[in-house]
Amino acid sequence: MKRVSLLIASLVLFGLATVSFGQQISREELIFLTPEWKGERFPDGRPKVPDAILKRMKLVTHEEAWATMKGENYKYQYAGGWQTINPDSVLVGRALTATFMPGRPDVQRITDKKGHEKDGRVKSQNSWPIDMLVKGDVYVVDQFDMHEDGPTIGDNLGNSIYAKTGNGIVYEGAVRDIAGLKEIGGFTSYFRSYHPSHHLNNADGELNTTLVGINRPTRIGKVMVMPGDIVLGRDGGVSFIPPHLAEKVVKTSEIVRLRDMFGHQRLREQKYTPGQIDTRWSDVIEKDFSQWLNAHLSELPVPKEQIQEYLKTRTW
């Protein structure tokens, strides 16, 4: 009976997958795969975490995000070892994913044919996901770490991506035109390598890569990235935060930030010892912290409304 149930579930999922055209996931399947997100979605079903949360996410550290996600049993949400553009800036946005595989002529040919007939797509496949980008997106690409003859992103597509999103990319592969990409202000990006060559996608000639997925689950490093995940790129690494955990990550980070500010100030004042601050706070310190929050409500790097909301939950 169990095997029958699993078979039925597989057929249902397969049926949902075939509703979508070509590489792009269907709205129904994307909603099916992101059931814990209860908020707004884009027309295609991709979770749309509010802009206000994205803005606050820029101050979150990887340590804070990792601790919150691990507490929810999301253990594989961080990828490191990148080369970067604008490494001193922070990249935050909603993931729009694309997955490429080594070029295969029969798949390339039928994909091109469907794209041209159904949607009138006449551009090369690597531009199809880019055409879908909107403000606040981050283009997240699994290019299977393709190096020579692999780059699909150069300064032309880089300028297009930045114009559409105001963001950069997370790219599991090589980019080209690195000097031109560095000239794009705000194009904070993470990529694996650089090579001056470019990919070729002619099914009847030179073919290096084939696009097999748009807005489907993809893999970056050891992370399964879902469309709509929040990308947090900073300090040489990238975290991918499930949309339903984004607000919790932000709020937890803000409380940690406030407690650190208070603790550091009190240590400089020598009011408490390091041992008192580094362990579970006593009721006396917690009361002092609440009073400190009230006294500095308009001076702290956290929205006043969030501090007031936090204070309502305290008994000190």
C-alpha positions as CSV (number, residue, x, y, z in Angstrom):
1,M,0.0,0.0,0.0
2,K,2.9,2.3,0.9
3,R,4.5,1.8,-2.5
4,V,1.2,2.5,-4.3
5,S,0.9,5.8,-2.3
6,L,4.4,6.8,-3.3
7,L,3.7,6.0,-6.9
8,I,0.5,8.1,-6.9
9,A,2.4,11.0,-5.3
10,S,5.2,10.8,-7.9
11,L,2.6,10.8,-10.7
12,V,0.9,13.8,-9.2
13,L,4.2,15.7,-9.0
14,F,5.1,14.6,-12.6
15,G,1.7,15.8,-13.8
16,L,2.3,19.2,-12.2
17,A,5.7,19.4,-13.8
18,T,4.4,18.7,-17.3
19,V,1.9,21.5,-17.1
20,S,4.7,24.1,-17.5
21,F,6.2,25.0,-20.8
22,G,9.7,23.7,-21.5
23,Q,12.2,24.6,-18.8
24,Q,10.0,27.0,-16.8
25,I,8.2,25.6,-13.7
26,S,4.5,25.9,-13.6
27,R,2.7,28.2,-11.0
28,E,1.0,25.1,-9.6
29,E,4.2,23.2,-9.1
30,L,6.0,26.1,-7.6
31,I,3.2,26.7,-5.1
32,F,3.3,22.9,-4.4
33,L,7.0,23.0,-3.6
34,T,6.8,26.1,-1.4
35,P,3.8,25.4,0.9
36,E,5.2,27.1,4.0
37,W,5.2,30.5,2.3
38,K,1.8,32.2,3.1
39,G,2.5,35.6,1.7
40,E,2.3,37.4,-1.6
41,R,3.5,35.7,-4.8
42,F,4.5,36.8,-8.2
43,P,2.1,35.8,-11.0
44,D,4.2,32.7,-11.8
45,G,3.9,31.5,-8.2
46,R,7.3,32.6,-6.9
47,P,7.2,33.8,-3.3
48,K,7.5,37.5,-3.0
49,V,9.1,38.4,0.4
50,P,8.3,42.1,1.1
51,D,10.8,44.8,0.1
52,A,10.8,46.0,3.8
53,I,12.3,42.6,4.8
54,L,14.9,42.8,2.0
55,K,16.0,46.2,3.2
56,R,16.4,45.0,6.8
57,M,18.2,41.8,5.6
58,K,21.2,43.9,4.5
59,L,22.4,44.1,8.1
60,V,22.1,40.4,8.8
61,T,25.3,38.4,9.1
62,H,25.8,34.9,7.9
63,E,26.3,33.7,11.4
64,E,22.9,35.1,12.5
65,A,21.2,33.7,9.4
66,W,22.9,30.3,9.8
67,A,22.0,29.9,13.4
68,T,18.3,30.7,12.8
69,M,18.0,28.4,9.8
70,K,19.9,25.6,11.6
71,G,17.4,25.9,14.5
72,E,14.7,25.2,12.0
73,N,16.6,22.1,10.6
74,Y,17.8,23.9,7.4
75,K,21.4,22.8,7.6
76,Y,22.6,23.3,4.0
77,Q,21.9,26.9,3.2
78,Y,25.4,28.5,2.9
79,A,27.9,28.4,0.0
80,G,31.4,29.7,0.2
81,G,34.6,29.8,-1.9
82,W,33.6,32.5,-4.4
83,Q,35.3,35.1,-6.5
84,T,33.4,38.4,-6.1
85,I,32.6,41.7,-7.7
86,N,32.1,44.6,-5.3
87,P,33.2,42.4,-2.3
88,D,32.6,45.2,0.2
89,S,28.9,45.5,-0.7
90,V,26.0,43.4,0.4
91,L,23.8,41.5,-2.1
92,V,20.2,40.9,-1.1
93,G,17.3,39.9,-3.3
94,R,14.8,37.2,-4.3
95,A,16.3,34.3,-6.2
96,L,15.3,33.7,-9.8
97,T,17.0,30.4,-10.8
98,A,18.3,28.9,-13.9
99,T,20.0,25.5,-14.5
100,F,22.3,24.6,-17.4
101,M,23.7,21.3,-18.3
102,P,26.4,20.2,-20.8
103,G,25.2,20.8,-24.3
104,R,23.1,18.1,-26.0
105,P,21.9,18.8,-29.6
106,D,18.5,17.0,-29.5
107,V,17.4,18.7,-26.3
108,Q,18.8,22.0,-27.5
109,R,17.0,21.7,-30.8
110,I,13.6,20.9,-29.4
111,T,13.9,23.5,-26.7
112,D,14.7,26.2,-29.2
113,K,11.8,25.0,-31.4
114,K,9.2,25.2,-28.5
115,G,10.5,28.5,-27.4
116,H,10.2,30.0,-30.8
117,E,6.8,28.5,-31.6
118,K,5.1,29.1,-28.2
119,D,6.6,32.3,-26.9
120,G,8.2,33.8,-30.0
121,R,11.6,33.6,-28.4
122,V,14.2,34.3,-31.0
123,K,17.1,35.1,-28.6
124,S,19.6,32.5,-27.4
125,Q,18.4,30.4,-24.4
126,N,20.8,32.0,-21.9
127,S,18.8,35.2,-22.3
128,W,15.4,33.7,-21.5
129,P,15.7,33.7,-17.7
130,I,17.2,37.2,-17.8
131,D,14.1,38.5,-19.7
132,M,12.0,37.4,-16.7
133,L,14.0,39.3,-14.0
134,V,12.4,42.2,-12.1
135,K,13.6,44.7,-9.5
136,G,14.8,43.1,-6.3
137,D,15.7,39.8,-8.0
138,V,19.1,38.0,-7.9
139,Y,19.9,35.8,-10.9
140,V,21.1,32.5,-9.4
141,V,22.6,30.1,-12.0
142,D,23.9,26.6,-11.8
143,Q,26.3,26.5,-14.8
144,F,27.8,23.2,-13.4
145,D,31.1,25.0,-12.8
146,M,31.8,25.2,-16.5
147,H,35.0,27.1,-17.2
148,E,36.6,27.2,-20.7
149,D,33.9,27.8,-23.3
150,G,31.4,28.1,-20.5
151,P,30.7,31.7,-19.7
152,T,27.1,32.9,-20.5
153,I,27.5,36.2,-18.6
154,G,29.6,39.1,-19.8
155,D,29.3,42.8,-19.6
156,N,26.3,43.1,-22.0
157,L,24.1,40.6,-20.1
158,G,25.5,42.0,-16.9
159,N,24.3,45.5,-17.8
160,S,20.9,44.0,-18.7
161,I,20.7,42.1,-15.4
162,Y,21.6,45.2,-13.4
163,A,19.1,47.4,-15.2
164,K,16.3,44.9,-14.5
165,T,17.1,44.0,-10.9
166,G,19.4,46.6,-9.4
167,N,21.4,43.5,-8.3
168,G,24.1,41.2,-9.4
169,I,24.4,37.4,-9.8
170,V,25.3,34.2,-8.0
171,Y,26.9,32.1,-10.7
172,E,28.1,28.5,-10.3
173,G,30.5,28.8,-13.3
174,A,32.8,31.2,-15.1
175,V,32.0,34.8,-16.2
176,R,33.7,36.8,-18.9
177,D,34.3,40.5,-19.5
178,I,35.3,40.9,-15.9
179,A,36.7,44.4,-16.4
180,G,33.4,45.5,-17.9
181,L,31.4,43.8,-15.1
182,K,33.4,45.6,-12.5
183,E,32.4,48.9,-14.1
184,I,28.7,48.3,-13.4
185,G,28.0,50.2,-10.2
186,G,26.2,48.1,-7.7
187,F,26.7,44.8,-9.6
188,T,27.6,42.9,-6.4
189,S,28.2,39.3,-7.6
190,Y,29.5,35.9,-6.7
191,F,31.0,33.5,-9.3
192,R,33.4,30.6,-9.4
193,S,36.0,31.6,-12.0
194,Y,36.8,33.8,-14.9
195,H,37.6,32.9,-18.5
196,P,37.8,35.1,-21.7
197,S,36.0,32.5,-23.8
198,H,32.2,32.3,-24.3
199,H,29.6,29.6,-24.5
200,L,28.2,28.5,-27.8
201,N,24.6,27.2,-28.2
202,N,24.1,26.2,-31.7
203,A,22.4,22.7,-31.8
204,D,23.7,22.2,-35.4
205,G,27.2,23.4,-34.7
206,E,29.2,24.4,-31.6
207,L,27.2,23.6,-28.5
208,N,28.6,23.9,-24.9
209,T,25.5,24.3,-22.7
210,T,21.8,23.7,-22.7
211,L,19.3,25.4,-20.5
212,V,17.2,22.8,-18.7
213,G,15.4,24.7,-15.9
214,I,14.0,28.2,-15.2
215,N,12.6,28.9,-11.7
216,R,13.0,25.3,-10.7
217,P,14.9,24.0,-7.7
218,T,18.6,24.2,-8.5
219,R,21.9,23.5,-6.7
220,I,24.5,26.0,-5.8
221,G,27.5,24.5,-3.9
222,K,25.8,22.2,-1.4
223,V,22.6,24.2,-1.3
224,M,19.2,23.4,-2.8
225,V,18.1,26.9,-3.9
226,M,14.4,27.5,-4.5
227,P,12.9,30.3,-6.6
228,G,12.0,33.1,-4.2
229,D,14.7,32.2,-1.6
230,I,16.3,35.3,-0.2
231,V,19.9,35.6,-1.3
232,L,22.3,37.1,1.2
233,G,25.7,37.7,-0.2
234,R,28.4,39.3,1.9
235,D,31.9,38.8,3.3
236,G,32.8,36.3,0.6
237,G,29.9,33.9,1.1
238,V,26.2,33.5,0.1
239,S,23.3,32.3,2.3
240,F,20.0,31.2,0.8
241,I,17.1,31.9,3.2
242,P,13.8,30.1,2.6
243,P,11.1,32.8,2.2
244,H,9.0,31.7,5.2
245,L,12.1,32.1,7.4
246,A,13.2,35.5,6.1
247,E,11.3,37.6,8.7
248,K,12.4,35.4,11.5
249,V,16.0,35.7,10.4
250,V,15.8,39.5,10.3
251,K,14.1,39.8,13.7
252,T,16.5,37.4,15.3
253,S,19.4,39.3,13.8
254,E,18.0,42.6,15.1
255,I,17.6,41.4,18.6
256,V,21.2,39.9,18.6
257,R,22.5,43.3,17.3
258,L,20.7,45.2,20.0
259,R,21.9,42.9,22.8
260,D,25.4,43.1,21.5
261,M,25.3,46.9,21.4
262,F,24.0,47.0,25.0
263,G,26.4,44.4,26.2
264,H,29.4,46.1,24.7
265,Q,28.4,49.5,26.1
266,R,27.9,48.1,29.6
267,L,31.3,46.3,29.4
268,R,33.0,49.6,28.4
269,E,31.3,51.2,31.3
270,Q,32.5,48.3,33.5
271,K,29.0,47.9,34.9
272,Y,29.0,44.2,34.3
273,T,31.8,41.6,33.9
274,P,32.4,39.6,30.7
275,G,31.2,36.6,32.6
276,Q,27.9,38.2,33.3
277,I,27.4,39.3,29.6
278,D,28.6,36.1,28.0
279,T,26.2,33.8,29.9
280,R,22.5,33.8,30.3
281,W,21.5,37.3,31.6
282,S,20.1,37.7,35.0
283,D,16.8,39.4,35.6
284,V,18.7,42.5,36.7
285,I,20.5,42.7,33.3
286,E,17.4,41.9,31.4
287,K,15.6,44.8,33.1
288,D,18.5,47.1,32.4
289,F,18.4,46.1,28.8
290,S,14.7,46.9,28.5
291,Q,15.2,50.3,30.1
292,W,18.1,50.9,27.7
293,L,16.0,50.1,24.7
294,N,13.3,52.5,25.8
295,A,15.8,55.2,26.4
296,H,17.4,54.9,23.0
297,L,14.4,54.0,20.9
298,S,15.0,56.5,18.2
299,E,18.8,56.1,18.1
300,L,19.2,52.4,17.4
301,P,19.8,50.7,13.9
302,V,16.5,48.8,14.1
303,P,13.1,50.1,13.2
304,K,11.4,51.7,16.2
305,E,8.3,49.7,15.5
306,Q,10.2,46.4,15.8
307,I,11.7,47.4,19.1
308,Q,8.3,48.4,20.5
309,E,6.9,45.1,19.3
310,Y,9.8,43.3,21.1
311,L,9.3,45.2,24.3
312,K,5.6,44.1,24.4
313,T,6.8,40.5,24.9
314,R,9.0,41.3,27.9
315,T,8.0,41.3,31.6
316,W,10.8,43.6,32.8
